[in-house]
Structures are given as structure tokens and as C-alpha cells.
Amino acid sequence: MLTIVIIFGVTIDQWTKAWADKSLGTVEHPLPLVIDSDEDGASVRDILTSRFGLSDGELATIEDRGPAGISQLFAKKRLVPTAQAFPVYAEQPRLAYYWVFHHRSLNWPPRRVPSGENARKHLKSHGTSTLEGYLRFALPYLSESHMSDVLSQWVFPVIHTPVSLETEVRSGEVYLLMHRVVSVINGFMQLRYAENPGAAWGLLSERPATFRRWFFIGISFLALFMLGYLFLRLRPEQHLSAQGFAWILAGAIGNFIDRLRFEYVIDFIDTYTGDLHWPTYNFADIEISIGVALLILEAVRLGRRSYLIGVAEPQPPQEG
């Protein structure tokens, strides 16, 4: 039963994150639209409606955003690894942005590098670097072979070009949808893409990538060891605690997989009221919360025999 909980929890977490990665768009994580031959001559409006089922209001919002709503990718302008990462004008490096298709497919969203929050920092630290040197720094989670493939054919300049929704598309063209949020409960919950390089609520997100990588790997292994230790000490009546630990382990494994693959965790559930937003979270966070709730419920049920209060009842002294 516990194995089923863990497998189910990890599977649903990874599946929903993959859906969010491919279905939710932001200016730093746009959704690519590769035009097929049977879509030749259709309008951008037709493509967005058929693929995403966008309403007239959503289409109007995208059009009002201009190049920050939808833009065209110039797929023939692939960049060479030896190019200067940040062009120099008047002896000073200037900001430049790149679309990096780190999934090595035009059908999966690229990442904009550098992101808005670290652009100035990266310019200062790598203003004289080549594109290859800079991307190895900016995307440290890519293996050597993976990075070589990305550098050879999956890096393009960011050129924001306004695209009218009435534009006729041609087979082979690629457009980037930079705003897609899915409403779940109007005024309370929506799905929007976010990346968290830190811990819960973005803790440690400002620390260097190398520090975060080894810190979270160490913390994850320590957590697994502690969970294993507690599992071994469970008594038969502590079935709620067993399920609680299984849910916590499922959530921890789900987020750990993200950190090993990307060095960030994909979040996408946005709960809000008015302008107040709870920190964006994912199913792994929900699973950890379920586990903690079960441990608390067990503490209420068993009292001093619970892990949250006492490990075991005192044994009576042995006679003679």
C-alpha cells in the first residue's frame, strides 16, 4: 500500500509538471507554435483558437500585449557557440537575450536566457564571455553531450516582433505565445507557469546555483535517511503515520527529480484573492501537506504514543 502511494504521488506530480511545462506560457517560457502543412494560410487567431481554445477575451488580451503576447521565432537565425554572448558597443557589453530550446525540440517551450531577474547580474559576470561559455554558466544542469546539442542547433536570438492575430501563417513558421494562464476557479485559483530555484516559497533562490545544487541534494538525502529511520520505528497501530510518511516521501521525490533535471522546481498552482497571491505551488507540495496533516491526525488519535508527541509509552519496571 505504501509503495502504491509513493508511485502514484510521484507519477501524478511529474505528469502535471510536464503538462504545465508544455501548456502554460510566460515571457520567459513561451509556448511554441510550429505551423503544420494543413494549417498553411490560416490566421494566427485560428491557430490559437484551435490549439488552445482561447476565448475572445483571452485573444484580445494577447493582442493588447503586442510582442509580449505573441511573437515570431526566426528559426533560421541559429547562433554559433563562439559568438559574443553580450555585444559590445562603445567598449561596453550590452544586454542580449536568447531563446534556448533545452528540450531539443521546437515543440517544447524554450527558456529565455538570461531571465529578467538575473539579467544585469549575468551581464556583469559574463559580459566578455562567448555564447558557449555563458550558456554553460546559465544552464548548469545540462550534461556535456546535451549542451553540445543545444549549442549546435537550439539557440536563437530573442527578437520581439509584433504579430497581428490576422496574420496568415505559412507551413514551417514558428510563433511564440508568451501569455497563457488557465483559470480554474475565477477569482480564486488559476494555473500559471513558474520556476522556483529555491526551497519552499523561494527560500535560497538568490544563492549561487552551485550552492543550491549541493545544498538541496544533501538536504534531500538527509530527508530520505530520516524518513527511512522513522519508517523502521513505526508500530502496527501507526497506520496513519505510515501513510503520512509515504505522501511526504512522494512529494520530496517529485521535487527532487526536478532539481536533478533542471536545478529548479516547476510550480503552477496559483491561489489568490484580489491582488493577494499565495506562493505558487505544485502537486508535490500538496502531497507533503497531506502527509503532515496525517501525522497531526495521528498525534491527535494516539496522543503520547504518536511520533509528534512521544515515541513510546513508558514500560513498567520489571520485578525482582
Sequence and secondary structure as in RCSB ss.txt:
>XXXX:A:sequence
MLTIVIIFGVTIDQWTKAWADKSLGTVEHPLPLVIDSDEDGASVRDILTSRFGLSDGELATIEDRGPAGISQLFA
KKRLVPTAQAFPVYAEQPRLAYYWVFHHRSLNWPPRRVPSGENARKHLKSHGTSTLEGYLRFALPYLSESHMSDV
LSQWVFPVIHTPVSLETEVRSGEVYLLMHRVVSVINGFMQLRYAENPGAAWGLLSERPATFRRWFFIGISFLALF
MLGYLFLRLRPEQHLSAQGFAWILAGAIGNFIDRLRFEYVIDFIDTYTGDLHWPTYNFADIEISIGVALLILEAV
RLGRRSYLIGVAEPQPPQEG
>XXXX:A:secstr
 HHHHHHHHHHHHHHHHHHHHHH BBTTB EEEE  GGGTT BHHHHHHHHH   HHHHHHHHHTGGGTEEEE T
T    TTSBSS EETTEE    EEE TTSSTTS  EEES TTTHHHHHHHHTT BHHHHHHHH TTS HHHHHHH
HHHSEEE       TT B  TT EEEE  B EEEETTTEEEEEEEESSSGGGTTTTS HHHHHHHHHHHHHHHHH
HHHHHHHT  TT HHHHHHHHHHHHHHHHHHHHHHHHSSEEEEEEEEETTEE   B HHHHHHHHHHHHHHHHHH
HHGGGSTTT SS        
